[in-house]
Amino acid sequence: KMPKQPGHWAAFWIHSYAVGKVGNEGRDATEIDVVEMPWRDGRISMNLHWDGYGKEHKSVGKNPDPIPALTEGFHDYALLWTPTEYVFYIDGKEIWRTSDGGVSQSPQFIFFSEEVGDWAGDIKKATLPDYCEVEYVRVYEMK
């Protein structure tokens, strides 16, 4: 369940300590933002970041059409990560397919976070506490 108040946003992402490496076009590690929801109207953001976070930083992203239902209840956010592409899903529906940036061939770890910042509005206007709830996490390895 996503937060309801302004000023903070939930993020489900996949990361690696090697994301700071530059020069291998993301194959050595990519920050994969499976979903970020800083808005309260069903808009989301999905992104890839590679080659560090400095002057060499590269990124690509998708902001699909709003899905108002995402503001209520639990939803499934998924990533199919193959050696050649990433496929992003919400509730079983494909939202974005890309191989931009090269596809990470590096081990990575799952991250869930709650960020606070202006991107999500003014936290001073929030009625707190507010929560992001995760019901379950599943990871499958393709054979």
N, C-alpha and C positions, 0 to 999 in steps of 0.2 A: 504494500500500500504506500502510495506516495504522500509526502507532506502536503498539508492544505494551506499553510500560512506563507506569506511572502518573506523573502530575505534569505532563504536557504533552499538547497536542492539536494536531492538524493542522486547518487551516481553508482552505477554498477559497471565496473571496468576491469580490464585485465592488463597487468603491468609486468615489467621485468626490471631488474637492477641494471640491465644493459641498454635501456632506452636511450641513455646519454651517448652511446657510441654513434659516431658519424661516419658516413661513407658507404654503407652497405644497403642503402635504400630500404630500411626497415626489416630486412631479412634477419638482422642480428637482434632485433627486438622492436616492438611497436606498442605504444600505449593504445589500447583498444577500448574506446568508450562504448560499451554495449548500449547503455541508455543513460541520459542525464535529463532531468526534468526541472528546470528552473522556473518554468511558467506554471500557471494554475488553470490553464484552459485546454489541456490535452496536447499541447505542443511538446515535442521532445527533440533531443539532439543526439546523434550518433557520430562518432569521430574516430579517426586514426591519427596518431602523432608519432613521428619518427625522426631520426637524426638529431636527437637532443632537444633542448629547449632554448638554445642560444641562436646565433645568427644563421646556423645551418638548418634550423628546425623546419620541418615540412609537415603539412597536415592536409587532410581531406575529410569532408563530413557530409552528413545528410540531415536535413530538417524536414521530415515528411509532413504531409498535411496533418493538421490536428486530429487527434483521436480522443474526443471528449470523454469517452468511457474510462480512459486511463486515470481520471481524477477520482474515481470511486473503486473501492475493492481491490482484490489481488489480481495480478496479471502475470503472465509468463513472458519473460524477456530472455531471448536465447541467441546464441552465436554458434554457427557451424563454422569451424576453422579448419580448412583443409590445407594441404601444402601449396595450393594455387590460388585460393580465394577465401574471403570472409563472407558469410551470409548471415544477416541479422533478421530476427523474427520477433514479432509480438503476438502473443496468443496463437501461435502456430502459423501466422501469416507472414510471408516474406516481405520485408520492408526495404532492404537494401542489400545489394550484392556488389562486391568490389574486390579487385586485386591491386588497387592503387597503393603505391608506396612499397611494393614488394610485400610478400606475406612473411610474417615472422616465422623463422625456423628455430627459434629459441624457446626454452622452457620459460613459462610465465606463471604468475599467480593471480588469483581473483581478489578483487578489492571491492568493498562496499564502503561508501563514505557519505557523510552529510557535510556539504560545503556551505559556508556563509559568505555572501558577497552581493554586490550591487546587481550582478547579472540576474538574480532572482527577485529583485525588488528591495525594499527597505525593511530590514529585520526589526527596526523600531516599531513598525506597524503590525508586527505579528503578535498574535495571542499565543503565548507559550505556556506549557510545553506543546510541541508538535513533533510528530514522529514519522519515520519511514520504517515500515515493518516488512521483514523478509520471512516468508513462510518456509521456504526450502531452497536448497542449492543442489543441483545434480551436475556431475561431470561424467561424460562418457568418452572412452577412447575407441576410435575406429580401428578395426582390425584389418 
